[in-house]
Amino acid sequence: MKREISEEIKPVKVKWVTTRGLLALVLPIAGLVIAYLLNDIVLLDYVHVMSGLLWTGIDIFMGFVLSYTLKSLDPKEKADIARSLTPTMLFLMPSIATVAITSGYLLSTDIGAFSLSSPLIISAVIIVAILTIQGFGIFLPNEVRVVLELNKDKPNYGKIGKLMMINFMFSGVQGVLQLLLIFVMAHLAI
């Protein structure tokens, strides 16, 4: 049974900051800070692997699973999903991406593997640069646009759906780039 949403019902406003969003922002950063302050390379490696795993897994899920589900939904249903998903993703993805990149850099310098003369390091830096540009240049602005649109008195559901689909498409691209990055890192480790 398909749920009908009346045009006259005023949309629920989206909170920019939620407890879940704050936890998604703070916990990965706290893990990185603690590992760094304790000068614990095993803990730093754990933080790097877990944040990278979350980042890659979420992008692959969004890009290759959720995007196909959303294609079949009408714009209002997409907006309902955005209303639930966006306040957390707005903080989670930048946090885990930044922590994965920072902890990876710290690990590579700690073990003496970071050298801009290494083709593997250069490859990793290029991939990370592309991921960062996409994340902070496409994803984050689109997430902000979605929240702003959802908080309008008469949201443009078509615009929300298009912005979400752009982000999900780029999530797939990011997932593939992250798998390539993991391949490069695996070769650095041997």
PyMOL commands that set and color helices and strands:
alter all, ss='L'
color gray80, all
select helices_A, chain A and resi 19-38+41-71+75-110+119-150+157-189
alter helices_A, ss='H'
color red, helices_A
deselect
rebuild
show_as cartoon
